[in-house]
Amino acid sequence: MLEAVMLWNEPNNKSHWDPEIDPDWFLFGEMVKDASRAIRAEAPGLPQVLGGISPIDPGFMLRMQAQGVLDGLDAVAVHGFPLDWNLWQIHEWPQKIAEIRAVTHLPVWVSEVGVSSFGAEEVQAWGCRRTAELLKGQAPRIHWYSLYDLPLEWGATTRHKEAEGSSYYRHFHMGLLRQDGTPKLALEEFARCTPDFGLCQWFHYEDHRLDEAVAWMKRLGVTHLRTGLSWADSFRPNALDWFDRQMAALQDFKVTATFCFTPEHRGIAPHHTSAPLVREEFAEFCATMVRRYADPAAVRAEAVPAPEMPLL
């Protein structure tokens, strides 16, 4: 059952939201407000989280606050990859979270943090251990990205592909497990962090790794998981059957479902990063997913804040 829902993913990153279509994020903000109201009508007690921002930018959070986007939400979230993509060092993690805390009263989640093994597995293992030391007590939810390497044949969700050089190929080596399912050195380090650390694992449409992933997560002692339910995928054949199978397989975990990705035929531009032609359609998708998968207790309960006490 759903522990929480997250509205979009990395909205301030052009790999996930097109700033040429919506340069001031007004369309994004209105879309999120509509979706939040629709979700609240279905499940008043279900915590709602703004999609994790990347880069970590207090200015973007202030923009969301000024537009009233945060008024109906229960938490905000950040993503950080200082050993791979960010222009700051790993020891700055507490400072980065403090920068967001300074501009909002809402709890700050770390909904994605990870280290690629592109350069060396030893770097990833050290990064996992050091991240745990730095984030202890800093956030109520911490999701390590990810359990599996991204298969090379799938392609990463990013704008510039191979033009990014090694930055692009790092996307394919973020897992604790290789593409073939064998463990990396960092797996043992991560196992020392559970159940305090959760996982972020995106499952593609009819993902062949689902059942094996569930077995691994239980073996590792994972209790909370962040994944996605794609609006774009909802137009695929038998999409609801796949969503049902995915959520049934994950029923033993506290799941945060991220609602995102515009269907190409429903965007202002034909791309998953586009603002939608009709934003109420995204709200209806969110409401449908919550109606189908929310914990009955969240449907009956009054609105409650997202977890505020650190788990670590």
TORDOSE-470614 format. One record per residue: chain; x, y, z of N, C-alpha, C in turn. Coordinates in steps of 0.05 Angstrom, whole numbers, plus 5000, padded with zeros to 4 digits. Atoms other than C-alpha are relative to their C-alpha. Layout:
c|n_u|n_v|n_w|ca_u|ca_v|ca_w|c_u|c_v|c_w
A|X|Y|Z|X|Y|Z|X|Y|Z
...
This chain:
c|n_u|n_v|n_w|ca_u|ca_v|ca_w|c_u|c_v|c_w
A|5017|4976|5000|5000|5000|5000|5017|5025|5000
A|4985|4976|5001|5021|5071|4989|5004|5013|5027
A|4993|4984|4976|5057|5107|5046|4997|5029|4994
A|5000|4972|5009|5060|5172|5006|5000|5000|4970
A|4998|4996|5028|5055|5200|4937|5019|5024|4995
A|4982|4978|5008|5106|5245|4902|4991|5010|4973
A|5011|4987|5024|5084|5295|4849|5024|5009|4983
A|4979|4997|5020|5133|5292|4791|5027|4992|5011
A|4973|5008|4993|5207|5279|4791|5019|5021|4988
A|4980|4980|5008|5263|5331|4788|4988|5022|4981
A|5014|4980|5017|5218|5387|4762|5018|5023|4991
A|4982|4978|5008|5276|5437|4760|5024|4990|4984
A|4979|5012|5018|5318|5391|4715|4988|4996|4973
A|5012|5000|5026|5306|5398|4641|4998|4972|4988
A|5004|5027|5008|5312|5323|4633|4973|4989|5008
A|5026|5009|4990|5245|5318|4669|4978|5021|4996
A|5020|4979|5006|5210|5385|4655|5012|5020|4981
A|4989|4983|5022|5218|5428|4593|4997|5030|5008
A|5001|4971|4992|5236|5500|4614|4995|5018|4977
A|5007|4983|5023|5227|5526|4543|4970|5003|4997
A|5029|4998|5001|5153|5510|4546|4989|5015|5025
A|5010|4989|4974|5145|5532|4619|5023|5013|5015
A|4976|4989|4989|5203|5579|4636|4998|5009|5029
A|5003|4991|4972|5174|5604|4702|4986|4979|5017
A|5013|5022|4986|5144|5537|4723|4972|5006|5010
A|5028|4994|4993|5075|5568|4726|4982|4976|4993
A|5016|5022|5008|5044|5511|4687|5005|4976|5018
A|4994|5021|4982|5080|5461|4731|4986|5004|5026
A|5012|4995|4974|5056|5494|4794|4970|4996|5000
A|5029|5003|5002|4983|5496|4771|4993|4970|4997
A|5004|5028|5003|4988|5423|4750|5002|4985|5027
A|4996|5013|4974|5014|5402|4819|4977|5007|5019
A|5022|4992|4983|4961|5442|4855|4974|4985|4993
A|5023|5015|5008|4906|5410|4815|5002|4970|5008
A|4996|5028|4992|4935|5340|4827|4998|4997|5030
A|5001|5002|4971|4944|5353|4901|4971|5001|5010
A|5028|4999|4991|4871|5373|4909|4985|4974|4993
A|5014|5025|5008|4848|5312|4870|5008|4977|5018
A|4991|5021|4982|4890|5266|4913|4988|5003|5028
A|5010|4995|4974|4867|5299|4977|4970|4992|5002
A|5029|5007|5000|4794|5288|4957|4997|4969|5002
A|5002|5029|5000|4808|5213|4948|5011|4989|5026
A|4987|5011|4977|4854|5202|5008|5011|5022|5017
A|4992|4977|4985|4857|5259|5058|5025|4995|5018
A|4979|5006|4981|4907|5223|5103|5026|4991|4986
A|4977|5010|5015|4957|5205|5048|5021|5023|4997
A|4980|4979|5003|5022|5247|5053|5007|5005|4971
A|4992|4992|5027|5040|5285|4990|5026|5015|5001
A|4973|4990|5000|5111|5304|4972|5006|5013|4973
A|4991|4988|5025|5137|5353|4919|5022|4984|4989
A|4979|5015|5013|5180|5317|4868|5028|5010|5008
A|4973|4993|4991|5253|5315|4890|5014|5018|4980
A|4988|4981|5018|5291|5374|4862|5030|4992|4996
A|4972|5005|5007|5358|5366|4826|5007|5019|4977
A|4983|4996|4976|5398|5409|4832|4985|5010|5024
A|5011|4990|4975|5385|5428|4904|5001|5030|4999
A|5001|4972|5006|5362|5499|4894|4979|5014|5018
A|5019|4986|4984|5330|5542|4949|4983|5020|4984
A|5015|4982|5016|5309|5592|4896|4976|4988|4987
A|5022|5014|5012|5266|5541|4861|4979|4994|5022
A|5019|5006|4979|5234|5522|4928|4985|5026|5008
A|5013|4974|4994|5219|5596|4942|4980|5006|4978
A|5019|4996|5022|5186|5600|4873|4975|4984|5004
A|5023|5017|4995|5142|5541|4890|4983|5010|5023
A|5014|4989|4977|5124|5572|4956|4984|5025|4992
A|5013|4975|5009|5107|5639|4924|4975|4994|4983
A|5022|5008|5018|5061|5604|4874|4978|4985|5015
A|5020|5015|4984|5024|5568|4931|5001|4971|4995
A|4999|5029|5006|5047|5500|4907|5004|4984|5025
A|4994|5015|4976|5071|5479|4976|4977|5000|5020
A|5021|4997|4980|5007|5499|5011|4985|4975|5006
A|5015|5025|4996|4973|5432|5000|5017|4976|5004
A|4982|5023|4998|5034|5388|5008|5010|4996|5029
A|4991|5008|4973|5064|5353|5068|5030|4998|5003
A|4971|5002|4999|5138|5349|5050|5011|5009|4973
A|4985|4995|5025|5190|5369|4998|5023|4981|5000
A|4979|5020|5003|5248|5328|4972|5023|5011|4984
A|4976|4993|5015|5318|5335|4945|5014|4975|4990
A|4983|5021|5011|5364|5292|4902|5029|5010|4999
A|4973|4992|5000|5439|5292|4907|5019|4978|4992
A|4980|5019|5010|5497|5258|4871|5027|5014|4998
A|4976|4984|5000|5559|5296|4892|5025|4986|4989
A|4977|5014|5011|5608|5242|4870|4998|4996|4970
A|5004|5005|5028|5580|5240|4800|4992|5025|4983
A|5011|4979|5017|5542|5302|4775|4999|5028|5013
A|5004|4974|4987|5534|5357|4827|5026|5016|5002
A|4977|4983|4998|5581|5416|4833|5006|5007|5029
A|4993|4997|4972|5591|5407|4908|5010|4973|5010
A|4986|5024|4989|5628|5357|4952|4982|4985|5019
A|5018|5018|4985|5598|5298|4989|4997|5010|5029
A|5002|4991|4972|5614|5329|5058|4981|5023|5004
A|5019|4978|4999|5566|5386|5041|4971|4991|5003
A|5028|5010|4999|5504|5342|5047|4984|5014|5023
A|5016|4987|4979|5481|5370|5115|4994|5030|4993
A|5004|4972|5008|5491|5441|5089|4978|5003|4978
A|5019|4999|5021|5450|5427|5027|4971|4996|5010
A|5027|5004|4988|5391|5401|5067|4992|5024|5017
A|5005|4976|4984|5397|5461|5114|4991|5023|4983
A|5008|4978|5018|5391|5508|5054|4970|4998|4993
A|5028|5003|5006|5323|5479|5038|4983|5003|5025
A|5015|4996|4975|5300|5476|5110|4997|5030|5006
A|5001|4971|4994|5315|5551|5114|4978|5014|4985
A|5020|4986|5016|5262|5567|5062|4973|4987|5000
A|5027|5012|4998|5205|5520|5080|4998|4987|5028
A|5005|5013|4975|5173|5494|5143|4994|4970|4997
A|5007|5028|5005|5158|5427|5110|5025|4981|5004
A|4978|5019|4998|5200|5364|5124|5014|4997|4973
A|4984|5003|5024|5256|5353|5074|5009|4971|4998
A|4992|5027|5005|5263|5283|5046|5025|5000|4981
A|4979|5006|5020|5324|5256|5009|4989|4976|4984
A|5014|5021|5015|5286|5217|4956|5017|4986|4979
A|4980|5014|5016|5347|5200|4914|5028|5009|5009
A|4972|4995|4995|5420|5195|4934|5014|4975|4991
A|4986|5024|5010|5471|5149|4902|5028|5007|4990
A|4973|4998|5011|5540|5137|4874|5003|4979|4978
A|4996|5019|5022|5558|5106|4807|5026|4984|5005
A|4976|5016|5000|5608|5049|4802|5015|5002|4973
A|4988|4997|5026|5628|5074|4733|5030|5000|5001
A|4971|4999|4997|5698|5091|4756|5012|4976|5014
A|4990|5023|4984|5707|5037|4809|4979|4993|5020
A|5019|5009|4979|5664|4995|4854|5008|5009|5028
A|4990|4992|4974|5708|5015|4912|4990|5029|5006
A|5010|4973|4996|5686|5088|4902|4971|4999|5008
A|5028|5003|4993|5613|5068|4904|4996|4990|5029
A|5002|5011|4973|5623|5027|4968|5007|5021|5021
A|4992|4979|4982|5660|5084|5002|4978|5022|5001
A|5020|4980|5002|5607|5133|4978|4975|4993|5016
A|5023|5009|4985|5551|5092|5008|5005|5003|5030
A|4993|4998|4972|5586|5088|5075|5001|5029|5009
A|4997|4972|4993|5603|5162|5076|4973|5015|4999
A|5026|4988|5001|5533|5182|5055|4983|4993|5025
A|5015|5007|4976|5503|5143|5112|5010|5016|5025
A|4989|4985|4978|5550|5178|5161|4990|5029|4999
A|5007|4972|5002|5532|5247|5134|4970|5005|5002
A|5029|4996|5000|5456|5237|5128|4987|4990|5025
A|5012|5010|4976|5446|5205|5195|4986|5022|5015
A|5016|4980|4986|5390|5244|5229|4993|5024|4985
A|5004|4976|5016|5384|5293|5172|4973|5001|4985
A|5024|5001|5017|5320|5270|5137|4982|4978|5010
A|5018|5021|4991|5257|5231|5154|4998|4977|4980
A|4999|5022|5019|5263|5190|5090|5025|5004|4982
A|4976|5000|5016|5327|5172|5053|4998|4975|4981
A|5002|5021|5019|5322|5131|4989|5025|4998|4983
A|4976|5005|5015|5385|5102|4959|4993|4992|4971
A|5004|5006|5028|5387|5101|4883|5024|4986|4988
A|5024|5017|5002|5385|5045|4862|5008|4972|5006
A|4994|5028|4996|5380|4970|4870|5015|4988|4976
A|4989|5012|5024|5396|4951|4798|5014|5021|4982
A|4990|4985|5022|5441|4979|4745|4979|5003|4978
A|5017|4996|5023|5403|5009|4686|5010|4984|4977
A|4990|5015|5024|5407|4961|4627|5009|5019|4978
A|4988|4983|5020|5450|4991|4573|4981|5004|4976
A|5017|4999|5023|5398|4976|4520|4975|5017|5004
A|5024|4985|4994|5344|5017|4555|5003|5030|4995
A|4996|4971|5003|5374|5087|4553|4992|5014|5025
A|5005|4985|4976|5376|5137|4609|4982|5024|4994
A|5018|4977|5003|5325|5192|4621|5016|5026|5004
A|4983|4976|5000|5369|5252|4603|4999|5013|4973
A|5005|4985|5025|5369|5305|4549|5022|4996|4979
A|4978|4998|5020|5438|5301|4517|5014|4974|4993
A|4990|5026|5007|5453|5227|4516|5031|4999|5000
A|4971|5005|5002|5523|5209|4493|5017|5025|4999
A|4986|4974|5000|5541|5283|4485|5010|5008|5028
A|4991|4994|4972|5549|5284|4561|5026|4986|5007
A|4976|5015|4993|5609|5238|4557|4996|4981|5023
A|5002|5019|4978|5623|5198|4620|4976|5006|5018
A|5023|4993|4983|5567|5236|4656|4975|4984|4991
A|5023|5016|5009|5517|5199|4612|5003|4971|5008
A|4997|5029|4995|5547|5130|4622|5000|4994|5030
A|5002|5004|4971|5548|5139|4698|4971|4991|5008
A|5028|5007|4995|5472|5132|4695|4996|4970|5001
A|5005|5028|5003|5479|5059|4678|5014|4983|5022
A|4984|5015|4980|5522|5040|4739|4993|5009|5028
A|5008|4990|4974|5482|5067|4798|4990|4977|5019
A|5012|5021|4984|5457|4999|4823|5020|4987|5020
A|4986|5017|4982|5479|4957|4881|5005|4972|4988
A|4998|5024|5015|5470|4899|4833|5006|5007|4971
A|4994|4995|5028|5498|4894|4763|4975|4992|4984
A|5022|5006|5018|5452|4886|4703|4992|4971|5001
A|5006|5028|4999|5458|4811|4709|4991|4990|5027
A|5010|5007|4973|5437|4812|4782|5021|4992|5020
A|4979|5007|4981|5504|4798|4813|5007|5024|5018
A|4995|4977|4981|5524|4840|4875|5026|5014|4994
A|4976|4984|5000|5574|4896|4876|5010|5003|5029
A|4988|4996|4974|5619|4915|4934|4982|5017|5018
A|5016|4982|4984|5570|4969|4957|4976|4987|5013
A|5024|5013|4989|5515|4919|4971|5003|4995|5030
A|4995|5005|4972|5546|4900|5038|4998|5026|5016
A|5002|4974|4986|5553|4973|5057|4971|5009|5003
A|5028|4992|4999|5481|4987|5040|4984|4983|5021
A|5014|5018|4981|5457|4926|5081|5004|5009|5028
A|4996|4989|4973|5487|4960|5142|4983|5024|5006
A|5016|4976|4997|5442|5020|5131|4970|4995|5003
A|5028|5006|4999|5375|4985|5129|4993|4992|5029
A|5022|4989|5016|5320|4992|5150|4999|5030|4999
A|5001|4971|5000|5338|5065|5160|5001|5012|4972
A|5000|4992|5028|5356|5074|5087|4979|4984|4985
A|5017|5014|5019|5303|5057|5036|5014|5000|4973
A|4990|5001|5027|5312|5046|4962|4982|5017|4981
A|5015|4990|5023|5291|5084|4900|5006|4981|4976
A|4996|5018|5024|5281|5034|4843|4976|5005|4981
A|5020|4997|5020|5244|5052|4780|4995|4974|4985
A|5007|5024|5015|5208|4993|4748|4988|5009|4973
A|5010|4994|5026|5198|4999|4673|4975|4984|4995
A|5024|5014|5007|5134|4976|4640|5006|4970|4996
A|4997|5029|5001|5129|4900|4650|5029|4992|5005
A|4972|5004|4993|5198|4901|4682|5005|4971|5009
A|4995|5029|4994|5227|4830|4684|5014|4997|5027
A|4985|5002|4975|5266|4847|4748|4982|5002|5025
A|5017|4994|4977|5205|4859|4793|5002|4980|5022
A|5001|5021|4979|5200|4793|4830|5028|4996|5013
A|4974|5003|4989|5275|4786|4838|5008|5024|5018
A|4995|4976|4984|5279|4858|4864|4986|4997|5027
A|5014|5004|4974|5227|4842|4917|5015|4981|5018
A|4985|5019|4984|5267|4782|4940|5025|5013|5011
A|4975|4987|4991|5331|4823|4944|4994|5020|5022
A|5007|4979|4980|5297|4880|4982|4993|4988|5027
A|5006|5013|4975|5270|4832|5034|5025|4988|5012
A|4974|5010|4990|5338|4799|5040|5017|5021|5013
A|4984|4977|4990|5370|4867|5052|4987|5014|5024
A|5013|4987|4978|5319|4888|5104|4988|5027|4993
A|5012|4975|5009|5290|4945|5063|4970|5000|5009
A|5028|4998|4992|5223|4970|5090|4985|5021|4984
A|5014|4980|5015|5208|5032|5049|5014|5004|4972
A|4992|5000|5028|5213|5040|4974|4987|5024|4985
A|5011|4980|5018|5205|5097|4925|5001|4989|4971
A|5001|5009|5028|5183|5078|4854|4981|5019|4985
A|5017|4983|5016|5141|5107|4798|4976|4986|4988
A|5023|5008|5016|5073|5100|4766|4998|5021|4978
A|4997|4981|5022|5080|5132|4698|4974|5007|4986
A|5024|4991|5015|5024|5173|4668|5003|4992|4971
A|4996|5009|5027|5055|5159|4600|4994|4970|4996
A|5004|5029|5002|5054|5084|4613|4970|4993|5002
A|5028|5007|4996|4980|5087|4631|4985|4997|4973
A|5012|5003|5026|4965|5090|4556|5010|4976|4985
A|4990|5024|5013|5003|5026|4540|4978|4978|5003
A|5020|5023|4997|4963|4961|4528|5003|4987|5027
A|5001|5014|4974|4942|4928|4593|5016|5014|5022
A|4984|4984|4980|4974|4984|4634|4990|4994|5028
A|5010|5004|4973|4928|4974|4693|5007|4972|5011
A|4991|5026|4991|4945|4900|4695|5028|5001|5010
A|4973|4998|4992|5018|4918|4699|5002|5016|5027
A|5000|4985|4975|5006|4971|4753|4990|4983|5024
A|5010|5017|4979|4965|4921|4793|5021|4979|5008
A|4979|5021|4994|5020|4868|4788|5023|5013|5015
A|4978|4987|4987|5073|4918|4808|4993|5007|5029
A|5008|4992|4973|5035|4944|4869|4995|4976|5017
A|5004|5024|4984|5015|4874|4891|5027|4988|5009
A|4974|5011|4993|5088|4852|4889|5013|5016|5022
A|4988|4982|4981|5107|4912|4931|4984|5005|5026
A|5019|4995|4978|5052|4905|4983|5012|4998|5028
A|4988|5003|4973|5099|4887|5040|5018|5024|5007
A|4983|4977|4995|5137|4953|5034|4983|5026|5003
A|5012|4973|4999|5120|5025|5051|5008|5015|4975
A|4994|4991|5027|5115|5052|4981|4993|5030|4996
A|5006|4973|5011|5122|5124|4957|4999|4998|4970
A|5004|5002|5029|5094|5126|4887|5004|5028|4988
A|4995|4975|5014|5120|5181|4841|4983|5000|4975
A|5016|4997|5023|5070|5205|4790|5013|5020|4981
A|4986|4982|5018|5104|5235|4729|4999|4989|4971
A|4996|5006|5028|5120|5233|4654|4974|5004|4983
A|5023|4992|5017|5072|5266|4605|4999|4981|4975
A|5003|5016|5024|5045|5220|4550|5005|5019|4976
A|4992|4983|5022|5073|5246|4484|4976|5013|4986
A|5023|4989|5014|5004|5255|4453|4983|5018|5017
A|5015|4982|4983|4979|5294|4513|5017|5024|5009
A|4983|4978|4993|5036|5344|4518|4998|5023|4980
A|4998|4977|5017|5043|5414|4490|5020|4994|4978
A|4981|5012|5018|5104|5384|4457|4999|4970|5003
A|5002|5029|4998|5108|5309|4441|5024|4988|5015
A|4977|5009|4984|5156|5293|4498|4991|4996|5029
A|5008|5006|4973|5151|5264|4568|5006|5023|5020
A|4994|4977|4983|5180|5329|4597|4982|5023|4996
A|5017|4977|5007|5127|5373|4567|4978|5005|5021
A|5025|4994|4986|5073|5409|4606|4977|4989|4984
A|5022|5012|5015|5007|5376|4589|4982|5020|4986
A|5020|4984|5013|4956|5403|4542|4977|5007|5019
A|5023|4997|4981|4902|5393|4595|5010|4990|5027
A|4988|5008|4975|4931|5393|4665|4982|4983|5017
A|5019|5016|4984|4867|5364|4695|5003|4970|4994
A|4996|5028|5007|4884|5299|4659|5021|4987|5018
A|4981|5011|4981|4945|5290|4703|4988|4997|5027
A|5013|5002|4974|4903|5304|4764|4982|4975|5001
A|5017|5023|5000|4854|5250|4743|5016|4974|5001
A|4983|5024|4998|4910|5200|4732|5009|4996|5029
A|4991|5002|4972|4937|5215|4802|4977|4990|5018
A|5023|5008|4984|4867|5208|4832|4993|4971|4996
A|5006|5028|5007|4856|5142|4796|5020|4981|5014
A|4979|5017|4987|4922|5113|4822|4995|4999|5030
A|5004|4999|4971|4907|5135|4893|4974|4985|5008
A|5025|5015|4996|4836|5108|4889|5005|4970|5000
A|4995|5029|5005|4865|5041|4867|5019|4989|5021
A|4978|5012|4985|4925|5034|4913|5005|5012|5028
A|4995|4988|4974|4920|5079|4974|4991|4982|5023
A|5008|5014|4976|4917|5048|5043|4972|5010|5008
A|5027|4991|4992|4843|5048|5065|5001|5019|5024
A|4999|4982|4977|4865|5082|5129|5005|5029|4991
A|4994|4973|5010|4892|5141|5089|4975|5012|4987
A|5025|4991|5012|4825|5145|5052|4981|5011|5021
A|5019|4992|4979|4787|5150|5117|5010|5023|5017
A|4988|4981|4981|4835|5194|5156|4999|5028|4991
A|4996|4972|5006|4841|5268|5160|5029|5004|4991
A|4973|4995|5010|4903|5299|5128|5020|5000|5023
A|4979|5002|4979|4966|5283|5168|5026|5008|4987
A|4975|4993|5011|5036|5310|5159|5017|4976|4993
A|4981|5021|5006|5090|5268|5127|5019|4996|5023
A|4982|5005|4978|5140|5236|5175|5020|5022|5005
A|4982|4978|4993|5181|5289|5211|5024|4991|5015
A|4977|5008|4984|5226|5250|5257|5019|4983|4984
A|4981|5016|5015|5290|5223|5227|4999|4971|5008
A|5000|5029|4995|5293|5148|5220|5027|4990|5009
A|4973|5010|4995|5368|5144|5229|5009|5006|5029
